[in-house]
């Protein structure tokens, strides 16, 4: 794989069978918004490589069933969030304390302003890779593997549910709920982009025969007026699981711009972030055999009227 540039790794595109005589013809067809002139410039600067890491030229004959790598270019990105924290580093792991609004990995309009790229640039570790993800709007603990050889054993911990994750959240106090409780349901993609929802009676036969794929234990840590701080312990790791489960319980999280109602895109409000924190993560290290526990130094604030 080509080395990253300024902390950003390459993107890849598969060379599918087709009628294109030259490499640049395929790229213009595949990415029409970029245009031939910009692709030619990128090639001249050595930013388009074949599967063996060799520079590709505009007139190079097109050959299907391979792949190309290229480096994305985005307009200058404004700084999205405060600095990330560094909780731990050894030969195998980096543990970061992510602020609200910062994506974990590049995607869409986010490239340099992502936790992964910031850490690669800060630590000078090109091989750094996340072992799990949390939402852009969520703050807290994120684990990264430093070496390619160690990713597999750590990924296996998550796949086998041998990692205990604890979150904190702030939502309204509902005295009618008996806590602690466990929410168990099946989450599926919702009708709106990126939203998830629970299967329910309104889904008819579609809701039968499908076991739950999302399980969360909810307990209360403290109350302040009409609000409460909750501890959330997910047994599973579905997208937006905690946000969906809390909204389904009548406890939408303070500052949530997606559940239960999807707000306008780009509506980040630094004064009112999503009150969801990946507070702690614990596991037995598969490399060293040592018990590990890492806790965020961040804290969720109640609203001023609490």
GUZA-600647 format. One record per residue (C-alpha): residue number from 1; z, y, x; residue in one letter. Coordinates in steps of 0.5 Angstrom, whole numbers, plus 500, padded with zeros to 3 digits. Layout:
N
NUM  Z  Y  X  A
...
END
This chain:
306
1  500  500  500  X
2  498  507  503  X
3  505  511  505  X
4  507  516  500  X
5  505  524  501  X
6  511  529  500  X
7  515  523  497  X
8  510  521  492  X
9  506  515  492  X
10  499  513  490  X
11  496  512  483  X
12  492  506  482  X
13  485  504  478  X
14  482  498  477  X
15  474  498  478  X
16  472  494  472  X
17  465  492  472  X
18  460  497  470  X
19  453  501  471  X
20  456  506  476  X
21  451  506  483  X
22  457  510  487  X
23  464  510  487  X
24  464  518  485  X
25  460  516  479  X
26  466  511  476  X
27  471  516  478  X
28  468  522  474  X
29  467  517  468  X
30  474  514  468  X
31  477  521  469  X
32  472  526  466  X
33  477  532  466  X
34  477  532  474  X
35  470  533  475  X
36  465  531  481  X
37  467  537  485  X
38  474  536  485  X
39  473  528  487  X
40  468  530  492  X
41  474  534  495  X
42  479  529  495  X
43  475  524  498  X
44  473  529  504  X
45  481  530  505  X
46  482  522  505  X
47  486  522  498  X
48  482  516  495  X
49  482  509  499  X
50  480  502  497  X
51  484  496  496  X
52  485  496  504  X
53  487  503  505  X
54  480  505  507  X
55  478  512  505  X
56  472  512  500  X
57  466  516  500  X
58  462  519  494  X
59  456  516  496  X
60  459  509  497  X
61  456  503  493  X
62  460  501  487  X
63  463  494  487  X
64  467  492  481  X
65  473  487  481  X
66  477  491  486  X
67  481  497  486  X
68  482  504  488  X
69  488  509  490  X
70  489  516  489  X
71  494  522  490  X
72  495  526  483  X
73  495  533  484  X
74  499  537  479  X
75  500  545  478  X
76  506  547  482  X
77  512  545  478  X
78  518  549  476  X
79  525  546  478  X
80  527  542  472  X
81  534  541  473  X
82  540  542  478  X
83  541  538  484  X
84  542  531  484  X
85  548  528  487  X
86  549  522  492  X
87  554  517  490  X
88  553  512  495  X
89  548  509  501  X
90  548  503  505  X
91  543  499  508  X
92  541  496  501  X
93  542  501  496  X
94  542  508  494  X
95  546  510  488  X
96  544  517  485  X
97  548  522  480  X
98  542  524  476  X
99  542  531  472  X
100  540  532  465  X
101  532  533  464  X
102  530  530  471  X
103  525  524  470  X
104  527  518  474  X
105  520  517  476  X
106  513  520  476  X
107  509  520  470  X
108  505  525  465  X
109  507  532  467  X
110  512  530  472  X
111  511  529  479  X
112  515  532  485  X
113  520  534  480  X
114  523  527  479  X
115  529  523  482  X
116  525  518  486  X
117  521  524  489  X
118  527  528  491  X
119  531  522  494  X
120  525  520  498  X
121  524  527  501  X
122  531  528  502  X
123  533  521  505  X
124  526  520  508  X
125  526  513  505  X
126  518  512  503  X
127  520  505  500  X
128  525  507  496  X
129  525  504  489  X
130  529  505  482  X
131  532  498  480  X
132  533  501  473  X
133  531  507  468  X
134  535  512  464  X
135  532  517  459  X
136  530  524  462  X
137  535  527  458  X
138  540  523  460  X
139  545  524  466  X
140  549  519  470  X
141  548  513  475  X
142  542  511  477  X
143  541  505  483  X
144  535  505  488  X
145  533  499  493  X
146  532  502  500  X
147  528  495  502  X
148  522  492  499  X
149  525  485  500  X
150  532  487  497  X
151  529  489  490  X
152  528  482  487  X
153  535  480  487  X
154  538  486  484  X
155  532  486  479  X
156  535  479  477  X
157  542  482  476  X
158  539  486  471  X
159  534  481  468  X
160  540  476  467  X
161  545  481  464  X
162  550  481  470  X
163  550  488  470  X
164  556  492  466  X
165  554  499  464  X
166  558  504  461  X
167  556  510  458  X
168  560  516  455  X
169  557  520  449  X
170  559  526  444  X
171  558  526  437  X
172  561  527  430  X
173  568  524  429  X
174  567  519  423  X
175  574  517  420  X
176  571  512  416  X
177  568  508  421  X
178  573  502  424  X
179  572  502  432  X
180  571  499  436  X
181  565  496  433  X
182  559  492  435  X
183  552  494  433  X
184  547  489  433  X
185  540  490  431  X
186  532  489  432  X
187  529  495  435  X
188  521  496  434  X
189  517  502  436  X
190  517  507  431  X
191  511  511  427  X
192  512  517  432  X
193  510  517  440  X
194  516  514  444  X
195  521  514  438  X
196  524  507  436  X
197  527  505  430  X
198  531  499  427  X
199  528  494  423  X
200  531  494  416  X
201  531  491  409  X
202  525  496  408  X
203  521  492  412  X
204  521  486  408  X
205  518  479  411  X
206  517  483  418  X
207  525  483  418  X
208  526  476  417  X
209  526  471  423  X
210  527  476  429  X
211  534  476  432  X
212  537  482  434  X
213  534  485  441  X
214  539  491  442  X
215  547  490  442  X
216  552  496  443  X
217  559  496  443  X
218  562  503  441  X
219  569  505  442  X
220  573  512  441  X
221  576  515  448  X
222  578  522  445  X
223  577  527  439  X
224  577  534  439  X
225  577  537  432  X
226  570  535  429  X
227  568  532  435  X
228  569  525  439  X
229  568  522  446  X
230  565  515  445  X
231  565  510  450  X
232  558  506  449  X
233  557  499  452  X
234  550  496  452  X
235  549  489  452  X
236  542  489  452  X
237  537  495  455  X
238  532  497  450  X
239  529  504  450  X
240  533  509  447  X
241  538  503  444  X
242  544  508  445  X
243  541  514  441  X
244  538  509  436  X
245  545  505  434  X
246  549  512  434  X
247  544  515  429  X
248  544  509  425  X
249  552  509  425  X
250  551  516  422  X
251  553  519  429  X
252  547  522  432  X
253  549  525  439  X
254  550  532  440  X
255  544  535  443  X
256  539  530  441  X
257  532  532  440  X
258  529  526  438  X
259  534  522  433  X
260  535  522  428  X
261  529  528  427  X
262  524  529  432  X
263  524  536  435  X
264  518  540  438  X
265  516  537  445  X
266  518  541  451  X
267  525  544  447  X
268  529  543  453  X
269  536  547  452  X
270  540  547  458  X
271  546  550  454  X
272  545  544  450  X
273  543  538  453  X
274  543  531  450  X
275  551  529  451  X
276  549  522  454  X
277  552  520  460  X
278  551  513  464  X
279  558  514  467  X
280  559  507  471  X
281  555  501  473  X
282  559  495  476  X
283  556  488  478  X
284  557  483  484  X
285  552  485  490  X
286  547  479  491  X
287  546  481  498  X
288  553  482  500  X
289  557  478  495  X
290  562  484  494  X
291  564  487  487  X
292  561  494  486  X
293  563  499  482  X
294  560  506  482  X
295  562  512  477  X
296  558  519  475  X
297  562  525  478  X
298  559  529  472  X
299  562  530  465  X
300  560  531  458  X
301  563  538  455  X
302  565  538  448  X
303  561  544  444  X
304  565  551  444  X
305  567  550  437  X
306  570  543  438  X
END
